[in-house]
Amino acid sequence: MAVDEAVTLRMRAALGDGPGISEKRMMGGVCFFLNRNMVCGADRSKEGEPRFMFRVGKGNDAASVLPEGVPMVLGDRPMRGFYFVDAERCDDALLRRWLDVALAHARSLPPK
């Protein structure tokens, strides 16, 4: 994974800079947090495809019905509650829908 500045800027703009929002370079990309709980990220896959990552929570299987979401797998380990979305196939409305689910999950967690 590698940082993709255009995808990162797009995510940053969609997320905004409200109270409790922060970001950190990690996992080869940029991850965004609400009250230090991970919400989402932006990067490039090993194949060079720009993508978003959303943390929607292990129990939030309903998020899997959102279009374009692919369950995240690191190595051979499924990361329950995390999804990748191809940034080139994700319009602003879909990005907003995924962000709303990810933010709702982050808001349900206690601040760190």
Jmol script that loads the backbone (N, CA, C; Angstrom):
load data "model"
ATOM      1  N   MET A   1       0.839  -1.174   0.000  1.00  0.00           N
ATOM      2  CA  MET A   1       0.000   0.000   0.000  1.00  0.00           C
ATOM      3  C   MET A   1       0.883   1.235   0.000  1.00  0.00           C
ATOM      4  N   ALA A   2       0.412   2.282  -0.641  1.00  0.00           N
ATOM      5  CA  ALA A   2       1.168   3.518  -0.711  1.00  0.00           C
ATOM      6  C   ALA A   2       0.221   4.703  -0.617  1.00  0.00           C
ATOM      7  N   VAL A   3       0.765   5.802  -0.161  1.00  0.00           N
ATOM      8  CA  VAL A   3      -0.037   7.018  -0.048  1.00  0.00           C
ATOM      9  C   VAL A   3      -0.422   7.494  -1.441  1.00  0.00           C
ATOM     10  N   ASP A   4      -1.675   7.854  -1.605  1.00  0.00           N
ATOM     11  CA  ASP A   4      -2.177   8.455  -2.830  1.00  0.00           C
ATOM     12  C   ASP A   4      -2.725   9.817  -2.429  1.00  0.00           C
ATOM     13  N   GLU A   5      -2.013  10.868  -2.806  1.00  0.00           N
ATOM     14  CA  GLU A   5      -2.375  12.212  -2.360  1.00  0.00           C
ATOM     15  C   GLU A   5      -3.765  12.640  -2.832  1.00  0.00           C
ATOM     16  N   ALA A   6      -4.130  12.325  -4.059  1.00  0.00           N
ATOM     17  CA  ALA A   6      -5.442  12.733  -4.574  1.00  0.00           C
ATOM     18  C   ALA A   6      -6.578  12.058  -3.802  1.00  0.00           C
ATOM     19  N   VAL A   7      -6.432  10.775  -3.534  1.00  0.00           N
ATOM     20  CA  VAL A   7      -7.456  10.037  -2.796  1.00  0.00           C
ATOM     21  C   VAL A   7      -7.495  10.525  -1.347  1.00  0.00           C
ATOM     22  N   THR A   8      -6.320  10.797  -0.777  1.00  0.00           N
ATOM     23  CA  THR A   8      -6.261  11.314   0.586  1.00  0.00           C
ATOM     24  C   THR A   8      -6.948  12.666   0.680  1.00  0.00           C
ATOM     25  N   LEU A   9      -6.699  13.544  -0.269  1.00  0.00           N
ATOM     26  CA  LEU A   9      -7.354  14.859  -0.282  1.00  0.00           C
ATOM     27  C   LEU A   9      -8.867  14.731  -0.402  1.00  0.00           C
ATOM     28  N   ARG A  10      -9.300  13.807  -1.222  1.00  0.00           N
ATOM     29  CA  ARG A  10     -10.737  13.581  -1.394  1.00  0.00           C
ATOM     30  C   ARG A  10     -11.383  13.107  -0.096  1.00  0.00           C
ATOM     31  N   MET A  11     -10.734  12.174   0.593  1.00  0.00           N
ATOM     32  CA  MET A  11     -11.256  11.687   1.858  1.00  0.00           C
ATOM     33  C   MET A  11     -11.243  12.803   2.905  1.00  0.00           C
ATOM     34  N   ARG A  12     -10.147  13.557   2.954  1.00  0.00           N
ATOM     35  CA  ARG A  12     -10.028  14.650   3.914  1.00  0.00           C
ATOM     36  C   ARG A  12     -11.144  15.672   3.710  1.00  0.00           C
ATOM     37  N   ALA A  13     -11.437  15.998   2.469  1.00  0.00           N
ATOM     38  CA  ALA A  13     -12.495  16.967   2.171  1.00  0.00           C
ATOM     39  C   ALA A  13     -13.869  16.422   2.552  1.00  0.00           C
ATOM     40  N   ALA A  14     -14.114  15.155   2.282  1.00  0.00           N
ATOM     41  CA  ALA A  14     -15.412  14.551   2.606  1.00  0.00           C
ATOM     42  C   ALA A  14     -15.608  14.433   4.114  1.00  0.00           C
ATOM     43  N   LEU A  15     -14.538  14.137   4.829  1.00  0.00           N
ATOM     44  CA  LEU A  15     -14.621  13.967   6.275  1.00  0.00           C
ATOM     45  C   LEU A  15     -14.722  15.300   7.004  1.00  0.00           C
ATOM     46  N   GLY A  16     -14.046  16.309   6.491  1.00  0.00           N
ATOM     47  CA  GLY A  16     -14.047  17.609   7.150  1.00  0.00           C
ATOM     48  C   GLY A  16     -13.055  17.646   8.300  1.00  0.00           C
ATOM     49  N   ASP A  17     -13.068  18.746   9.009  1.00  0.00           N
ATOM     50  CA  ASP A  17     -12.106  18.915  10.099  1.00  0.00           C
ATOM     51  C   ASP A  17     -12.812  19.264  11.406  1.00  0.00           C
ATOM     52  N   GLY A  18     -13.884  18.569  11.683  1.00  0.00           N
ATOM     53  CA  GLY A  18     -14.662  18.819  12.889  1.00  0.00           C
ATOM     54  C   GLY A  18     -13.921  18.435  14.153  1.00  0.00           C
ATOM     55  N   PRO A  19     -14.562  18.661  15.298  1.00  0.00           N
ATOM     56  CA  PRO A  19     -13.943  18.319  16.582  1.00  0.00           C
ATOM     57  C   PRO A  19     -13.634  16.821  16.668  1.00  0.00           C
ATOM     58  N   GLY A  20     -12.437  16.528  17.145  1.00  0.00           N
ATOM     59  CA  GLY A  20     -12.046  15.141  17.342  1.00  0.00           C
ATOM     60  C   GLY A  20     -11.478  14.445  16.129  1.00  0.00           C
ATOM     61  N   ILE A  21     -11.481  15.096  14.973  1.00  0.00           N
ATOM     62  CA  ILE A  21     -10.952  14.492  13.744  1.00  0.00           C
ATOM     63  C   ILE A  21      -9.437  14.672  13.702  1.00  0.00           C
ATOM     64  N   SER A  22      -8.729  13.581  13.423  1.00  0.00           N
ATOM     65  CA  SER A  22      -7.278  13.637  13.246  1.00  0.00           C
ATOM     66  C   SER A  22      -6.889  12.644  12.166  1.00  0.00           C
ATOM     67  N   GLU A  23      -5.643  12.719  11.760  1.00  0.00           N
ATOM     68  CA  GLU A  23      -5.147  11.779  10.748  1.00  0.00           C
ATOM     69  C   GLU A  23      -3.721  11.393  11.060  1.00  0.00           C
ATOM     70  N   LYS A  24      -3.353  10.219  10.517  1.00  0.00           N
ATOM     71  CA  LYS A  24      -2.011   9.692  10.765  1.00  0.00           C
ATOM     72  C   LYS A  24      -1.610   8.809   9.600  1.00  0.00           C
ATOM     73  N   ARG A  25      -0.367   8.949   9.182  1.00  0.00           N
ATOM     74  CA  ARG A  25       0.165   8.044   8.160  1.00  0.00           C
ATOM     75  C   ARG A  25       0.444   6.706   8.808  1.00  0.00           C
ATOM     76  N   MET A  26      -0.168   5.674   8.271  1.00  0.00           N
ATOM     77  CA  MET A  26       0.048   4.330   8.793  1.00  0.00           C
ATOM     78  C   MET A  26      -0.440   3.310   7.786  1.00  0.00           C
ATOM     79  N   MET A  27       0.005   2.083   7.920  1.00  0.00           N
ATOM     80  CA  MET A  27      -0.377   0.987   7.030  1.00  0.00           C
ATOM     81  C   MET A  27      -0.133   1.356   5.571  1.00  0.00           C
ATOM     82  N   GLY A  28       0.855   2.192   5.316  1.00  0.00           N
ATOM     83  CA  GLY A  28       1.201   2.566   3.960  1.00  0.00           C
ATOM     84  C   GLY A  28       0.326   3.637   3.350  1.00  0.00           C
ATOM     85  N   GLY A  29      -0.648   4.122   4.090  1.00  0.00           N
ATOM     86  CA  GLY A  29      -1.546   5.160   3.590  1.00  0.00           C
ATOM     87  C   GLY A  29      -1.769   6.197   4.666  1.00  0.00           C
ATOM     88  N   VAL A  30      -2.936   6.809   4.628  1.00  0.00           N
ATOM     89  CA  VAL A  30      -3.326   7.788   5.631  1.00  0.00           C
ATOM     90  C   VAL A  30      -4.626   7.310   6.246  1.00  0.00           C
ATOM     91  N   CYS A  31      -4.649   7.226   7.574  1.00  0.00           N
ATOM     92  CA  CYS A  31      -5.863   6.836   8.288  1.00  0.00           C
ATOM     93  C   CYS A  31      -6.420   8.049   9.014  1.00  0.00           C
ATOM     94  N   PHE A  32      -7.731   8.093   9.115  1.00  0.00           N
ATOM     95  CA  PHE A  32      -8.431   9.196   9.751  1.00  0.00           C
ATOM     96  C   PHE A  32      -9.156   8.668  10.981  1.00  0.00           C
ATOM     97  N   PHE A  33      -9.219   9.495  12.018  1.00  0.00           N
ATOM     98  CA  PHE A  33      -9.744   9.087  13.313  1.00  0.00           C
ATOM     99  C   PHE A  33     -10.770  10.086  13.833  1.00  0.00           C
ATOM    100  N   LEU A  34     -11.676   9.597  14.654  1.00  0.00           N
ATOM    101  CA  LEU A  34     -12.592  10.433  15.417  1.00  0.00           C
ATOM    102  C   LEU A  34     -12.365  10.071  16.873  1.00  0.00           C
ATOM    103  N   ASN A  35     -11.937  11.042  17.652  1.00  0.00           N
ATOM    104  CA  ASN A  35     -11.629  10.810  19.068  1.00  0.00           C
ATOM    105  C   ASN A  35     -10.678   9.628  19.244  1.00  0.00           C
ATOM    106  N   ARG A  36      -9.710   9.540  18.341  1.00  0.00           N
ATOM    107  CA  ARG A  36      -8.653   8.519  18.321  1.00  0.00           C
ATOM    108  C   ARG A  36      -9.144   7.121  17.963  1.00  0.00           C
ATOM    109  N   ASN A  37     -10.370   6.996  17.510  1.00  0.00           N
ATOM    110  CA  ASN A  37     -10.886   5.725  16.989  1.00  0.00           C
ATOM    111  C   ASN A  37     -10.857   5.788  15.466  1.00  0.00           C
ATOM    112  N   MET A  38     -10.263   4.766  14.838  1.00  0.00           N
ATOM    113  CA  MET A  38     -10.143   4.764  13.383  1.00  0.00           C
ATOM    114  C   MET A  38     -11.511   4.772  12.713  1.00  0.00           C
ATOM    115  N   VAL A  39     -11.635   5.626  11.700  1.00  0.00           N
ATOM    116  CA  VAL A  39     -12.861   5.747  10.910  1.00  0.00           C
ATOM    117  C   VAL A  39     -12.642   5.213   9.502  1.00  0.00           C
ATOM    118  N   CYS A  40     -11.564   5.672   8.860  1.00  0.00           N
ATOM    119  CA  CYS A  40     -11.370   5.374   7.442  1.00  0.00           C
ATOM    120  C   CYS A  40      -9.925   5.620   7.056  1.00  0.00           C
ATOM    121  N   GLY A  41      -9.629   5.344   5.799  1.00  0.00           N
ATOM    122  CA  GLY A  41      -8.291   5.574   5.292  1.00  0.00           C
ATOM    123  C   GLY A  41      -8.296   5.723   3.783  1.00  0.00           C
ATOM    124  N   ALA A  42      -7.150   6.076   3.259  1.00  0.00           N
ATOM    125  CA  ALA A  42      -6.974   6.242   1.816  1.00  0.00           C
ATOM    126  C   ALA A  42      -5.559   5.790   1.464  1.00  0.00           C
ATOM    127  N   ASP A  43      -5.439   5.016   0.370  1.00  0.00           N
ATOM    128  CA  ASP A  43      -4.132   4.539  -0.055  1.00  0.00           C
ATOM    129  C   ASP A  43      -4.198   4.015  -1.479  1.00  0.00           C
ATOM    130  N   ARG A  44      -3.144   3.338  -1.890  1.00  0.00           N
ATOM    131  CA  ARG A  44      -3.083   2.601  -3.153  1.00  0.00           C
ATOM    132  C   ARG A  44      -2.778   1.157  -2.820  1.00  0.00           C
ATOM    133  N   SER A  45      -3.446   0.251  -3.526  1.00  0.00           N
ATOM    134  CA  SER A  45      -3.183  -1.171  -3.330  1.00  0.00           C
ATOM    135  C   SER A  45      -1.808  -1.522  -3.894  1.00  0.00           C
ATOM    136  N   LYS A  46      -1.377  -2.752  -3.674  1.00  0.00           N
ATOM    137  CA  LYS A  46      -0.109  -3.216  -4.244  1.00  0.00           C
ATOM    138  C   LYS A  46      -0.111  -3.127  -5.758  1.00  0.00           C
ATOM    139  N   GLU A  47      -1.309  -3.263  -6.336  1.00  0.00           N
ATOM    140  CA  GLU A  47      -1.445  -3.178  -7.791  1.00  0.00           C
ATOM    141  C   GLU A  47      -1.515  -1.732  -8.278  1.00  0.00           C
ATOM    142  N   GLY A  48      -1.517  -0.768  -7.370  1.00  0.00           N
ATOM    143  CA  GLY A  48      -1.526   0.642  -7.738  1.00  0.00           C
ATOM    144  C   GLY A  48      -2.907   1.261  -7.852  1.00  0.00           C
ATOM    145  N   GLU A  49      -3.944   0.536  -7.445  1.00  0.00           N
ATOM    146  CA  GLU A  49      -5.307   1.050  -7.542  1.00  0.00           C
ATOM    147  C   GLU A  49      -5.623   1.945  -6.344  1.00  0.00           C
ATOM    148  N   PRO A  50      -6.117   3.161  -6.587  1.00  0.00           N
ATOM    149  CA  PRO A  50      -6.503   4.021  -5.467  1.00  0.00           C
ATOM    150  C   PRO A  50      -7.753   3.467  -4.789  1.00  0.00           C
ATOM    151  N   ARG A  51      -7.757   3.521  -3.456  1.00  0.00           N
ATOM    152  CA  ARG A  51      -8.894   2.949  -2.744  1.00  0.00           C
ATOM    153  C   ARG A  51      -9.099   3.650  -1.401  1.00  0.00           C
ATOM    154  N   PHE A  52     -10.312   3.501  -0.925  1.00  0.00           N
ATOM    155  CA  PHE A  52     -10.676   3.951   0.411  1.00  0.00           C
ATOM    156  C   PHE A  52     -10.792   2.722   1.299  1.00  0.00           C
ATOM    157  N   MET A  53     -10.595   2.918   2.595  1.00  0.00           N
ATOM    158  CA  MET A  53     -10.812   1.877   3.578  1.00  0.00           C
ATOM    159  C   MET A  53     -11.764   2.449   4.620  1.00  0.00           C
ATOM    160  N   PHE A  54     -12.749   1.641   5.033  1.00  0.00           N
ATOM    161  CA  PHE A  54     -13.712   2.085   6.029  1.00  0.00           C
ATOM    162  C   PHE A  54     -13.790   1.064   7.158  1.00  0.00           C
ATOM    163  N   ARG A  55     -13.797   1.573   8.381  1.00  0.00           N
ATOM    164  CA  ARG A  55     -14.002   0.712   9.554  1.00  0.00           C
ATOM    165  C   ARG A  55     -15.455   0.900   9.989  1.00  0.00           C
ATOM    166  N   VAL A  56     -16.247  -0.127   9.792  1.00  0.00           N
ATOM    167  CA  VAL A  56     -17.675  -0.024  10.099  1.00  0.00           C
ATOM    168  C   VAL A  56     -18.057  -0.866  11.311  1.00  0.00           C
ATOM    169  N   GLY A  57     -17.138  -1.636  11.851  1.00  0.00           N
ATOM    170  CA  GLY A  57     -17.390  -2.424  13.047  1.00  0.00           C
ATOM    171  C   GLY A  57     -17.696  -3.872  12.738  1.00  0.00           C
ATOM    172  N   LYS A  58     -17.232  -4.754  13.604  1.00  0.00           N
ATOM    173  CA  LYS A  58     -17.395  -6.194  13.398  1.00  0.00           C
ATOM    174  C   LYS A  58     -18.848  -6.611  13.307  1.00  0.00           C
ATOM    175  N   GLY A  59     -19.711  -5.992  14.083  1.00  0.00           N
ATOM    176  CA  GLY A  59     -21.113  -6.381  14.091  1.00  0.00           C
ATOM    177  C   GLY A  59     -21.954  -5.684  13.053  1.00  0.00           C
ATOM    178  N   ASN A  60     -21.346  -4.866  12.230  1.00  0.00           N
ATOM    179  CA  ASN A  60     -22.104  -4.076  11.267  1.00  0.00           C
ATOM    180  C   ASN A  60     -22.088  -4.729   9.896  1.00  0.00           C
ATOM    181  N   ASP A  61     -22.662  -5.914   9.816  1.00  0.00           N
ATOM    182  CA  ASP A  61     -22.693  -6.625   8.541  1.00  0.00           C
ATOM    183  C   ASP A  61     -23.572  -5.926   7.518  1.00  0.00           C
ATOM    184  N   ALA A  62     -24.479  -5.073   7.969  1.00  0.00           N
ATOM    185  CA  ALA A  62     -25.338  -4.334   7.039  1.00  0.00           C
ATOM    186  C   ALA A  62     -24.501  -3.475   6.105  1.00  0.00           C
ATOM    187  N   ALA A  63     -23.348  -3.033   6.568  1.00  0.00           N
ATOM    188  CA  ALA A  63     -22.501  -2.194   5.721  1.00  0.00           C
ATOM    189  C   ALA A  63     -22.022  -2.949   4.496  1.00  0.00           C
ATOM    190  N   SER A  64     -21.991  -4.268   4.585  1.00  0.00           N
ATOM    191  CA  SER A  64     -21.493  -5.049   3.454  1.00  0.00           C
ATOM    192  C   SER A  64     -22.431  -4.973   2.253  1.00  0.00           C
ATOM    193  N   VAL A  65     -23.652  -4.523   2.449  1.00  0.00           N
ATOM    194  CA  VAL A  65     -24.575  -4.407   1.316  1.00  0.00           C
ATOM    195  C   VAL A  65     -24.407  -3.083   0.583  1.00  0.00           C
ATOM    196  N   LEU A  66     -23.612  -2.182   1.138  1.00  0.00           N
ATOM    197  CA  LEU A  66     -23.334  -0.952   0.415  1.00  0.00           C
ATOM    198  C   LEU A  66     -22.560  -1.315  -0.851  1.00  0.00           C
ATOM    199  N   PRO A  67     -22.861  -0.649  -1.942  1.00  0.00           N
ATOM    200  CA  PRO A  67     -22.181  -0.979  -3.203  1.00  0.00           C
ATOM    201  C   PRO A  67     -20.671  -0.814  -3.126  1.00  0.00           C
ATOM    202  N   GLU A  68     -20.014  -1.658  -3.840  1.00  0.00           N
ATOM    203  CA  GLU A  68     -18.576  -1.562  -4.088  1.00  0.00           C
ATOM    204  C   GLU A  68     -17.688  -1.978  -2.923  1.00  0.00           C
ATOM    205  N   GLY A  69     -18.230  -2.328  -1.784  1.00  0.00           N
ATOM    206  CA  GLY A  69     -17.403  -2.696  -0.648  1.00  0.00           C
ATOM    207  C   GLY A  69     -16.849  -4.101  -0.771  1.00  0.00           C
ATOM    208  N   VAL A  70     -15.568  -4.246  -0.469  1.00  0.00           N
ATOM    209  CA  VAL A  70     -14.893  -5.540  -0.484  1.00  0.00           C
ATOM    210  C   VAL A  70     -14.291  -5.752   0.903  1.00  0.00           C
ATOM    211  N   PRO A  71     -14.635  -6.851   1.572  1.00  0.00           N
ATOM    212  CA  PRO A  71     -14.060  -7.080   2.898  1.00  0.00           C
ATOM    213  C   PRO A  71     -12.532  -7.031   2.849  1.00  0.00           C
ATOM    214  N   MET A  72     -11.959  -6.397   3.842  1.00  0.00           N
ATOM    215  CA  MET A  72     -10.507  -6.227   3.912  1.00  0.00           C
ATOM    216  C   MET A  72      -9.861  -7.525   4.385  1.00  0.00           C
ATOM    217  N   VAL A  73      -8.800  -7.919   3.703  1.00  0.00           N
ATOM    218  CA  VAL A  73      -8.013  -9.086   4.083  1.00  0.00           C
ATOM    219  C   VAL A  73      -6.554  -8.653   4.113  1.00  0.00           C
ATOM    220  N   LEU A  74      -5.896  -8.921   5.231  1.00  0.00           N
ATOM    221  CA  LEU A  74      -4.465  -8.641   5.339  1.00  0.00           C
ATOM    222  C   LEU A  74      -3.744  -9.973   5.397  1.00  0.00           C
ATOM    223  N   GLY A  75      -2.918 -10.227   4.393  1.00  0.00           N
ATOM    224  CA  GLY A  75      -2.299 -11.536   4.251  1.00  0.00           C
ATOM    225  C   GLY A  75      -3.393 -12.530   3.924  1.00  0.00           C
ATOM    226  N   ASP A  76      -3.623 -13.473   4.802  1.00  0.00           N
ATOM    227  CA  ASP A  76      -4.734 -14.409   4.616  1.00  0.00           C
ATOM    228  C   ASP A  76      -5.770 -14.243   5.724  1.00  0.00           C
ATOM    229  N   ARG A  77      -5.665 -13.139   6.472  1.00  0.00           N
ATOM    230  CA  ARG A  77      -6.538 -12.919   7.619  1.00  0.00           C
ATOM    231  C   ARG A  77      -7.634 -11.904   7.299  1.00  0.00           C
ATOM    232  N   PRO A  78      -8.896 -12.318   7.348  1.00  0.00           N
ATOM    233  CA  PRO A  78      -9.986 -11.365   7.148  1.00  0.00           C
ATOM    234  C   PRO A  78     -10.048 -10.381   8.314  1.00  0.00           C
ATOM    235  N   MET A  79     -10.237  -9.133   8.012  1.00  0.00           N
ATOM    236  CA  MET A  79     -10.338  -8.083   9.024  1.00  0.00           C
ATOM    237  C   MET A  79     -11.816  -7.717   9.150  1.00  0.00           C
ATOM    238  N   ARG A  80     -12.504  -8.407  10.022  1.00  0.00           N
ATOM    239  CA  ARG A  80     -13.943  -8.191  10.175  1.00  0.00           C
ATOM    240  C   ARG A  80     -14.234  -6.728  10.514  1.00  0.00           C
ATOM    241  N   GLY A  81     -15.222  -6.178   9.818  1.00  0.00           N
ATOM    242  CA  GLY A  81     -15.628  -4.810  10.086  1.00  0.00           C
ATOM    243  C   GLY A  81     -14.878  -3.762   9.283  1.00  0.00           C
ATOM    244  N   PHE A  82     -13.952  -4.187   8.425  1.00  0.00           N
ATOM    245  CA  PHE A  82     -13.193  -3.264   7.581  1.00  0.00           C
ATOM    246  C   PHE A  82     -13.478  -3.586   6.115  1.00  0.00           C
ATOM    247  N   TYR A  83     -13.648  -2.543   5.311  1.00  0.00           N
ATOM    248  CA  TYR A  83     -13.947  -2.720   3.885  1.00  0.00           C
ATOM    249  C   TYR A  83     -13.094  -1.785   3.042  1.00  0.00           C
ATOM    250  N   PHE A  84     -12.687  -2.265   1.872  1.00  0.00           N
ATOM    251  CA  PHE A  84     -12.053  -1.431   0.860  1.00  0.00           C
ATOM    252  C   PHE A  84     -13.106  -1.065  -0.187  1.00  0.00           C
ATOM    253  N   VAL A  85     -12.981   0.150  -0.720  1.00  0.00           N
ATOM    254  CA  VAL A  85     -13.842   0.615  -1.804  1.00  0.00           C
ATOM    255  C   VAL A  85     -12.938   1.261  -2.845  1.00  0.00           C
ATOM    256  N   ASP A  86     -13.048   0.815  -4.079  1.00  0.00           N
ATOM    257  CA  ASP A  86     -12.269   1.367  -5.192  1.00  0.00           C
ATOM    258  C   ASP A  86     -12.605   2.846  -5.339  1.00  0.00           C
ATOM    259  N   ALA A  87     -11.607   3.707  -5.175  1.00  0.00           N
ATOM    260  CA  ALA A  87     -11.836   5.157  -5.204  1.00  0.00           C
ATOM    261  C   ALA A  87     -12.318   5.642  -6.570  1.00  0.00           C
ATOM    262  N   GLU A  88     -11.891   4.990  -7.636  1.00  0.00           N
ATOM    263  CA  GLU A  88     -12.293   5.432  -8.975  1.00  0.00           C
ATOM    264  C   GLU A  88     -13.748   5.104  -9.275  1.00  0.00           C
ATOM    265  N   ARG A  89     -14.313   4.122  -8.565  1.00  0.00           N
ATOM    266  CA  ARG A  89     -15.710   3.732  -8.782  1.00  0.00           C
ATOM    267  C   ARG A  89     -16.630   4.292  -7.700  1.00  0.00           C
ATOM    268  N   CYS A  90     -16.075   5.110  -6.814  1.00  0.00           N
ATOM    269  CA  CYS A  90     -16.817   5.646  -5.676  1.00  0.00           C
ATOM    270  C   CYS A  90     -17.114   7.127  -5.910  1.00  0.00           C
ATOM    271  N   ASP A  91     -18.372   7.424  -6.252  1.00  0.00           N
ATOM    272  CA  ASP A  91     -18.729   8.830  -6.432  1.00  0.00           C
ATOM    273  C   ASP A  91     -18.928   9.482  -5.060  1.00  0.00           C
ATOM    274  N   ASP A  92     -19.188  10.778  -5.056  1.00  0.00           N
ATOM    275  CA  ASP A  92     -19.296  11.511  -3.798  1.00  0.00           C
ATOM    276  C   ASP A  92     -20.448  11.010  -2.925  1.00  0.00           C
ATOM    277  N   ALA A  93     -21.560  10.634  -3.538  1.00  0.00           N
ATOM    278  CA  ALA A  93     -22.705  10.147  -2.767  1.00  0.00           C
ATOM    279  C   ALA A  93     -22.380   8.821  -2.084  1.00  0.00           C
ATOM    280  N   LEU A  94     -21.710   7.924  -2.792  1.00  0.00           N
ATOM    281  CA  LEU A  94     -21.333   6.638  -2.195  1.00  0.00           C
ATOM    282  C   LEU A  94     -20.286   6.839  -1.106  1.00  0.00           C
ATOM    283  N   LEU A  95     -19.340   7.725  -1.341  1.00  0.00           N
ATOM    284  CA  LEU A  95     -18.336   8.038  -0.330  1.00  0.00           C
ATOM    285  C   LEU A  95     -19.027   8.536   0.943  1.00  0.00           C
ATOM    286  N   ARG A  96     -20.018   9.392   0.790  1.00  0.00           N
ATOM    287  CA  ARG A  96     -20.756   9.919   1.943  1.00  0.00           C
ATOM    288  C   ARG A  96     -21.478   8.807   2.701  1.00  0.00           C
ATOM    289  N   ARG A  97     -22.084   7.873   1.965  1.00  0.00           N
ATOM    290  CA  ARG A  97     -22.795   6.764   2.610  1.00  0.00           C
ATOM    291  C   ARG A  97     -21.842   5.901   3.436  1.00  0.00           C
ATOM    292  N   TRP A  98     -20.695   5.559   2.865  1.00  0.00           N
ATOM    293  CA  TRP A  98     -19.716   4.767   3.598  1.00  0.00           C
ATOM    294  C   TRP A  98     -19.202   5.544   4.804  1.00  0.00           C
ATOM    295  N   LEU A  99     -18.919   6.826   4.626  1.00  0.00           N
ATOM    296  CA  LEU A  99     -18.437   7.636   5.747  1.00  0.00           C
ATOM    297  C   LEU A  99     -19.465   7.719   6.863  1.00  0.00           C
ATOM    298  N   ASP A 100     -20.730   7.861   6.505  1.00  0.00           N
ATOM    299  CA  ASP A 100     -21.781   7.932   7.525  1.00  0.00           C
ATOM    300  C   ASP A 100     -21.807   6.677   8.382  1.00  0.00           C
ATOM    301  N   VAL A 101     -21.673   5.514   7.763  1.00  0.00           N
ATOM    302  CA  VAL A 101     -21.665   4.249   8.514  1.00  0.00           C
ATOM    303  C   VAL A 101     -20.412   4.166   9.385  1.00  0.00           C
ATOM    304  N   ALA A 102     -19.260   4.525   8.826  1.00  0.00           N
ATOM    305  CA  ALA A 102     -18.004   4.456   9.578  1.00  0.00           C
ATOM    306  C   ALA A 102     -18.000   5.460  10.740  1.00  0.00           C
ATOM    307  N   LEU A 103     -18.508   6.648  10.507  1.00  0.00           N
ATOM    308  CA  LEU A 103     -18.573   7.648  11.578  1.00  0.00           C
ATOM    309  C   LEU A 103     -19.542   7.220  12.679  1.00  0.00           C
ATOM    310  N   ALA A 104     -20.662   6.638  12.297  1.00  0.00           N
ATOM    311  CA  ALA A 104     -21.617   6.155  13.294  1.00  0.00           C
ATOM    312  C   ALA A 104     -20.956   5.102  14.186  1.00  0.00           C
ATOM    313  N   HIS A 105     -20.177   4.221  13.577  1.00  0.00           N
ATOM    314  CA  HIS A 105     -19.474   3.213  14.367  1.00  0.00           C
ATOM    315  C   HIS A 105     -18.470   3.881  15.312  1.00  0.00           C
ATOM    316  N   ALA A 106     -17.671   4.816  14.809  1.00  0.00           N
ATOM    317  CA  ALA A 106     -16.674   5.482  15.645  1.00  0.00           C
ATOM    318  C   ALA A 106     -17.336   6.245  16.797  1.00  0.00           C
ATOM    319  N   ARG A 107     -18.482   6.855  16.536  1.00  0.00           N
ATOM    320  CA  ARG A 107     -19.198   7.580  17.586  1.00  0.00           C
ATOM    321  C   ARG A 107     -19.742   6.647  18.663  1.00  0.00           C
ATOM    322  N   SER A 108     -19.936   5.376  18.324  1.00  0.00           N
ATOM    323  CA  SER A 108     -20.458   4.408  19.300  1.00  0.00           C
ATOM    324  C   SER A 108     -19.370   3.913  20.260  1.00  0.00           C
ATOM    325  N   LEU A 109     -18.119   4.241  19.976  1.00  0.00           N
ATOM    326  CA  LEU A 109     -16.994   3.788  20.787  1.00  0.00           C
ATOM    327  C   LEU A 109     -16.585   4.869  21.785  1.00  0.00           C
ATOM    328  N   PRO A 110     -16.072   4.473  22.930  1.00  0.00           N
ATOM    329  CA  PRO A 110     -15.594   5.487  23.875  1.00  0.00           C
ATOM    330  C   PRO A 110     -14.329   6.151  23.328  1.00  0.00           C
ATOM    331  N   PRO A 111     -14.159   7.445  23.589  1.00  0.00           N
ATOM    332  CA  PRO A 111     -12.905   8.113  23.154  1.00  0.00           C
ATOM    333  C   PRO A 111     -11.701   7.435  23.779  1.00  0.00           C
ATOM    334  N   LYS A 112     -10.599   7.435  23.049  1.00  0.00           N
ATOM    335  CA  LYS A 112      -9.352   6.853  23.584  1.00  0.00           C
ATOM    336  C   LYS A 112      -8.505   7.928  24.205  1.00  0.00           C
TER     337      LYS A 112
END
end "model"
wireframe off; spacefill off
backbone 0.3
color backbone group
